[in-house]
């Protein structure tokens, strides 16, 4: 269960100083993120009064994490709530906020937070126009839909964006959910999200690709081989940045890289483009960091520029 933070009531979010600190919460998008945040807010003492979810998986997840909470259409969820959690896909968020505004369901004094990393406050403008207090609170964590998701929320960094006068409210909401807030400016929101996608989502793709290549090479337990190696590489990267780089590119071993490309072209042609792109970016970073001198990097660049991706 998430730890509550009774010393951090959301009084700043109330429409008037005499309003109760505890809030009625509505979750629009009871998926992997929305249900977890709703459960965290409930554990902090708020009342989750309604949720909206379209898929069978969302309904099942809501029943598990938000037991007894009725599933209603999105406009009814908003009408019932003081704090609305919008946890829908990035591309769906603008239309959802605007569509709800057209129904007239938003009201002055409500809080509305969305969990999108790619959007800031601008997407909430239709709600803010009628006096809704808007917050962008993005948990920098991966949620798989498993029972461990709620535990992972404890100590999770949240990228927060709000008006300056609402920053304390944003930080309080995050702290009540067990997270740790950090500030992201509106203009930096998309770049911030691109960084997280590069580090997390692309990492999963790289790990899965490496595991597939090991299986193709006859290694029947790729996780056992990759686990210690990737753990050490991640630690090196986080602690030392480019100085933690190892491997043939960092040594300028163009013959080894050429051998890799030839083997991939023969045995795993779908992996050639990805390997070449990452080797090229690694070469650029290694040179910029002083790990490779120009005359060592150029043969790698020439090799990679000449790569033909199998059709």
ZALO-956147 format. One line per field, with one value per residue (C-alpha): residue number from 0; chain; z, x, y. Coordinates in nm, 4 decimals, padded with zeros to 6 digits. Layout:
# ZALO-956147
tinu [NUM,...]
pafi [A,...]
Z [Z,...]
X [X,...]
Y [Y,...]
This chain:
# ZALO-956147
tinu [0,1,2,3,4,5,6,7,8,9,10,11,12,13,14,15,16,17,18,19,20,21,22,23,24,25,26,27,28,29,30,31,32,33,34,35,36,37,38,39,40,41,42,43,44,45,46,47,48,49,50,51,52,53,54,55,56,57,58,59,60,61,62,63,64,65,66,67,68,69,70,71,72,73,74,75,76,77,78,79,80,81,82,83,84,85,86,87,88,89,90,91,92,93,94,95,96,97,98,99,100,101,102,103,104,105,106,107,108,109,110,111,112,113,114,115,116,117,118,119,120,121,122,123,124,125,126,127,128,129,130,131,132,133,134,135,136,137,138,139,140,141,142,143,144,145,146,147,148,149,150,151,152,153,154,155,156,157,158,159,160,161,162,163,164,165,166,167,168,169,170,171,172,173,174,175,176,177,178,179,180,181,182,183,184,185,186,187,188,189,190,191,192,193,194,195,196,197,198,199,200,201,202,203,204,205,206,207,208,209,210,211,212,213,214,215,216,217,218,219,220,221,222,223,224,225,226,227,228,229,230,231,232,233,234,235,236,237,238,239,240,241,242,243,244,245,246,247,248,249,250,251,252,253,254,255,256,257,258,259,260,261,262,263,264,265,266,267,268,269,270,271,272,273,274,275,276,277,278,279,280,281,282,283,284,285,286,287,288,289,290,291,292,293,294,295,296,297,298,299,300,301,302,303,304,305,306,307,308,309,310]
pafi [A,A,A,A,A,A,A,A,A,A,A,A,A,A,A,A,A,A,A,A,A,A,A,A,A,A,A,A,A,A,A,A,A,A,A,A,A,A,A,A,A,A,A,A,A,A,A,A,A,A,A,A,A,A,A,A,A,A,A,A,A,A,A,A,A,A,A,A,A,A,A,A,A,A,A,A,A,A,A,A,A,A,A,A,A,A,A,A,A,A,A,A,A,A,A,A,A,A,A,A,A,A,A,A,A,A,A,A,A,A,A,A,A,A,A,A,A,A,A,A,A,A,A,A,A,A,A,A,A,A,A,A,A,A,A,A,A,A,A,A,A,A,A,A,A,A,A,A,A,A,A,A,A,A,A,A,A,A,A,A,A,A,A,A,A,A,A,A,A,A,A,A,A,A,A,A,A,A,A,A,A,A,A,A,A,A,A,A,A,A,A,A,A,A,A,A,A,A,A,A,A,A,A,A,A,A,A,A,A,A,A,A,A,A,A,A,A,A,A,A,A,A,A,A,A,A,A,A,A,A,A,A,A,A,A,A,A,A,A,A,A,A,A,A,A,A,A,A,A,A,A,A,A,A,A,A,A,A,A,A,A,A,A,A,A,A,A,A,A,A,A,A,A,A,A,A,A,A,A,A,A,A,A,A,A,A,A,A,A,A,A,A,A,A,A,A,A,A,A,A,A,A,A,A,A,A,A,A,A,A,A]
Z [00.0000,-00.0770,00.2194,00.2919,00.3630,00.6205,00.6786,00.3210,00.2742,-00.0575,00.0935,-00.1800,-00.4315,-00.2603,-00.4208,-00.0931,00.2348,00.4263,00.1914,00.3160,00.2323,00.1162,-00.2420,-00.4539,-00.7283,-01.0748,-01.3018,-01.6766,-01.8306,-01.5784,-01.7523,-01.6308,-01.5062,-01.4124,-01.1878,-01.0033,-00.9419,-00.8319,-00.5832,-00.4548,-00.4018,-00.2213,00.0045,00.0819,00.2128,-00.0895,-00.2165,-00.5672,-00.6657,-01.0305,-01.3145,-01.6901,-01.8885,-02.2268,-02.2591,-02.0746,-01.9346,-01.7950,-01.6333,-01.4778,-01.3522,-01.2037,-01.0196,-00.8718,-00.7798,-00.7302,-00.5782,-00.5524,-00.7719,-01.0405,-01.4056,-01.5771,-01.8991,-01.8917,-01.8573,-01.5556,-01.3949,-01.4347,-01.3011,-00.9845,-00.9029,-00.7390,-00.8763,-01.2240,-01.3286,-01.7087,-01.7900,-02.1589,-02.4548,-02.5613,-02.8934,-02.7311,-02.4635,-02.6620,-02.8034,-02.4654,-02.2834,-02.5594,-02.5923,-02.2195,-02.2384,-02.5094,-02.2763,-02.0134,-01.7479,-01.6298,-01.3402,-01.1624,-00.8689,-00.9988,-01.0311,-01.3500,-01.3874,-01.6830,-01.6852,-02.0346,-02.0586,-02.4041,-02.3113,-02.0734,-01.9667,-02.3132,-02.3680,-02.0633,-02.1938,-02.2651,-01.9017,-01.7607,-01.9546,-01.7201,-01.4011,-01.3695,-01.2022,-01.4455,-01.3658,-01.5801,-01.3628,-01.5436,-01.3499,-01.4856,-01.4449,-01.6607,-01.5719,-01.7071,-01.5593,-01.2988,-00.9225,-00.8740,-01.0339,-00.7138,-00.5204,-00.7970,-00.7489,-00.4109,-00.4681,-00.8425,-00.9853,-01.1366,-01.3980,-01.2986,-01.5021,-01.3726,-01.3339,-01.0837,-00.8346,-00.8496,-00.8128,-00.4428,-00.5283,-00.7950,-00.5567,-00.2838,-00.5120,-00.6123,-00.2550,-00.1430,-00.4060,-00.2711,-00.5595,-00.5768,-00.7842,-01.0114,-01.2339,-01.6152,-01.7972,-02.0464,-02.3383,-02.2413,-02.2014,-02.5390,-02.5149,-02.1597,-02.2809,-02.5770,-02.3318,-02.1250,-02.4326,-02.5524,-02.2159,-02.1277,-02.4268,-02.6671,-02.4003,-02.3922,-02.7698,-02.7514,-02.4789,-02.6689,-02.9876,-02.8076,-02.6584,-03.0025,-03.1494,-02.8671,-02.9312,-03.3005,-03.1926,-02.9984,-02.6481,-02.4820,-02.1717,-02.2968,-01.9783,-01.7741,-02.0065,-02.0484,-01.6881,-01.5318,-01.8435,-01.8853,-01.5139,-01.5199,-01.8423,-01.7006,-01.3851,-01.5917,-01.8072,-01.5146,-01.3102,-01.5798,-01.8923,-02.2121,-02.0027,-01.9154,-02.2793,-02.3674,-02.6742,-03.0290,-03.1288,-02.8281,-02.9285,-03.2978,-03.3931,-03.7394,-03.8384,-03.5528,-03.6413,-04.0071,-03.8981,-03.6918,-03.9860,-04.2149,-03.9656,-03.9099,-04.2838,-04.3198,-04.0034,-03.8816,-04.1623,-03.9787,-03.7148,-03.9535,-03.9655,-03.5885,-03.5246,-03.7810,-03.6440,-03.2855,-03.3909,-03.5785,-03.2799,-03.0469,-03.2748,-03.2678,-02.8899,-02.8387,-03.0587,-02.8892,-02.5487,-02.6559,-02.6479,-03.0206,-03.2147,-03.5573,-03.7480,-03.5398,-03.5856,-03.9607,-04.0712,-03.8609,-04.0136,-04.3647,-04.2913,-04.1441,-04.4211,-04.6697,-04.4966,-04.7223,-04.5334,-04.6624,-04.8185]
X [00.0000,00.1189,00.2254,-00.0063,00.1300,-00.1132,00.1111,00.0609,-00.3099,-00.4250,-00.5711,-00.4137,-00.6249,-00.9566,-01.1850,-01.2068,-01.0095,-01.2897,-01.3189,-01.2154,-00.8635,-00.9660,-01.0840,-01.3240,-01.1092,-01.2208,-00.9947,-01.0446,-00.8418,-00.8306,-00.5373,-00.1926,-00.1145,-00.4542,-00.5586,-00.2253,-00.2426,-00.6040,-00.5072,-00.2217,-00.4537,-00.7009,-00.4209,-00.3392,-00.6925,-00.8771,-01.1994,-01.1982,-01.5620,-01.5640,-01.3464,-01.3727,-01.2150,-01.3034,-01.1069,-01.1697,-00.8162,-00.8865,-01.2073,-01.0317,-00.7486,-00.9933,-01.1746,-00.8437,-00.6898,-01.0064,-01.2518,-01.6067,-01.5444,-01.8144,-01.7108,-01.8910,-01.8670,-01.5882,-01.8182,-01.9904,-01.6529,-01.5511,-01.8839,-01.8453,-01.4857,-01.2914,-00.9632,-00.9692,-00.6848,-00.6535,-00.4455,-00.5085,-00.2685,-00.0860,-00.2657,-00.6082,-00.5573,-00.6239,-00.9515,-01.0618,-01.0031,-01.1670,-01.4588,-01.5285,-01.5170,-01.7814,-02.0157,-01.9765,-01.8774,-01.5599,-01.6201,-01.4282,-01.2197,-01.1635,-00.8157,-00.7282,-00.3994,-00.2774,-00.0030,00.1359,00.5090,00.4806,00.2224,00.2464,-00.0239,-00.1320,-00.3359,-00.5482,-00.6351,-01.0044,-01.0497,-00.8373,-01.0482,-01.3398,-01.1327,-00.9949,-00.6523,-00.4386,-00.1328,00.0960,00.2351,00.4300,00.5636,00.9084,00.8418,00.7357,00.4063,00.3505,00.0069,00.1398,00.0890,00.4345,00.3295,00.1847,00.5039,00.7141,00.5345,00.7040,00.9926,00.9218,01.0337,00.7471,00.8135,00.5786,00.4667,00.2250,00.1773,00.4290,00.1549,00.0311,00.3681,00.3138,-00.0141,00.1564,00.4333,00.1831,-00.0184,00.2993,00.4208,00.0845,00.1108,00.4538,00.6467,00.9262,00.8557,01.1007,01.0333,01.0071,00.9426,00.6559,00.8930,01.1073,00.8291,00.8627,01.2433,01.2112,00.9772,01.1995,01.4853,01.2833,01.1624,01.5221,01.6382,01.3521,01.1440,01.4375,01.6328,01.3692,01.3939,01.7739,01.7596,01.5019,01.7096,02.0244,01.8368,01.7071,02.0584,02.1944,01.9249,02.0168,02.3778,02.2711,02.2607,01.9533,01.9522,02.0104,01.8815,02.1481,02.4171,02.2785,02.1736,02.5157,02.6505,02.3610,02.3465,02.7138,02.6719,02.3743,02.5678,02.8654,02.6432,02.4611,02.7743,03.0275,02.8330,03.0358,03.3440,03.1767,03.1682,03.3434,03.3495,03.4831,03.3550,03.5204,03.8471,03.8167,03.8104,03.6651,03.7391,03.5264,03.2369,03.2629,03.2495,02.9388,02.7657,02.8522,02.7243,02.4033,02.3454,02.3699,02.1990,01.9728,01.9212,01.6440,01.8991,02.1471,01.9868,01.9531,02.3100,02.4499,02.2510,02.3601,02.7233,02.7211,02.5778,02.8234,03.1109,02.9948,02.9637,03.2954,03.4705,03.3008,03.4028,03.7641,03.7508,03.8283,04.0568,03.9447,04.1708,04.0368,03.6732,03.6841,03.7250,03.4196,03.2208,03.3217,03.2212,02.8858,02.8085,02.8477,02.6149,02.3437,02.0357,01.9087,01.5650]
Y [00.0000,00.3512,00.5613,00.8532,01.1985,01.3408,01.6400,01.7613,01.8328,01.9726,02.2888,02.4999,02.3113,02.3820,02.6432,02.8385,02.8376,02.6677,02.3702,02.0247,01.9146,01.5671,01.5486,01.3466,01.1954,01.0893,00.8846,00.9153,00.6363,00.3524,00.1854,00.0924,00.4447,00.5854,00.2982,00.3060,00.6812,00.6496,00.3792,00.5966,00.8926,00.6681,00.5439,00.9084,00.9596,01.0920,00.9342,00.7902,00.8364,00.7281,00.6026,00.5655,00.2834,00.1402,-00.1821,-00.5055,-00.4852,-00.1379,-00.2566,-00.5551,-00.3354,-00.0852,-00.3625,-00.4802,-00.1444,00.0637,-00.1838,-00.0595,00.2451,00.2751,00.2872,00.5745,00.7775,01.0356,01.3369,01.1833,01.1097,01.4746,01.5991,01.3895,01.4885,01.7683,01.6281,01.4743,01.2438,01.2281,00.9199,00.8618,00.8225,01.1385,01.1711,01.1299,01.3948,01.7170,01.5873,01.4563,01.7857,01.9899,01.7491,01.7635,02.1439,02.1388,01.9509,02.2231,01.9700,02.1449,02.3844,02.6568,02.5371,02.1835,02.0386,01.8541,01.6736,01.4765,01.2156,01.2742,01.3350,01.4884,01.7533,02.0450,02.2898,02.4050,02.0916,02.1795,02.5286,02.4486,02.3478,02.6283,02.8798,02.8108,02.8255,02.4731,02.4501,02.2515,02.0416,01.8236,01.5436,01.2734,00.9736,00.8850,00.5162,00.2242,00.0578,-00.2918,-00.3565,-00.6012,-00.5982,-00.4468,-00.1164,00.0275,-00.0457,00.1099,00.4399,00.4920,00.7319,00.7621,01.0992,01.3023,01.5687,01.8517,02.1523,02.4134,02.7833,02.9160,02.9965,02.6365,02.4676,02.3933,02.2205,02.0078,01.9089,01.8232,01.5936,01.4092,01.3757,01.2427,00.9699,00.8749,01.0295,01.2855,01.5990,01.7793,02.0777,02.0691,02.3970,02.4063,02.4694,02.1701,01.9170,01.7391,01.7162,01.5834,01.3110,01.2243,01.1712,00.9263,00.7377,00.7070,00.5782,00.3454,00.2394,00.2132,00.0287,-00.2454,-00.2746,-00.3011,-00.5654,-00.7715,-00.7392,-00.8547,-01.1513,-01.2529,-01.2378,-01.4526,-01.7134,-01.7085,-01.7688,-02.0789,-01.9274,-02.0744,-01.8526,-01.4960,-01.3344,-01.5120,-01.3790,-01.0286,-00.9641,-00.9006,-00.7295,-00.4874,-00.4123,-00.3134,-00.1145,00.0767,00.1563,00.2751,00.4946,00.6528,00.7163,00.8000,00.8976,00.8608,00.7802,00.4498,00.3377,00.0121,-00.2113,-00.2061,00.1369,00.3022,00.1303,00.2165,-00.1533,-00.1055,-00.4663,-00.5997,-00.3697,-00.4751,-00.8383,-00.7706,-00.6072,-00.8983,-01.1554,-00.9616,-00.9239,-01.3012,-01.4230,-01.1379,-00.8861,-00.7023,-00.5997,-00.4341,-00.0893,-00.0641,-00.1794,00.0630,00.3569,00.2913,00.2337,00.5639,00.7542,00.5791,00.6817,01.0441,01.0492,00.8708,01.1248,01.4224,01.2842,01.2413,00.8629,00.8480,01.0798,01.1993,00.9621,00.6693,00.7649,00.8302,00.4642,00.3763,00.6626,00.5535,00.1936,00.2901,00.5398,00.2568,00.0116,-00.1240,-00.2287,-00.5658,-00.5413]
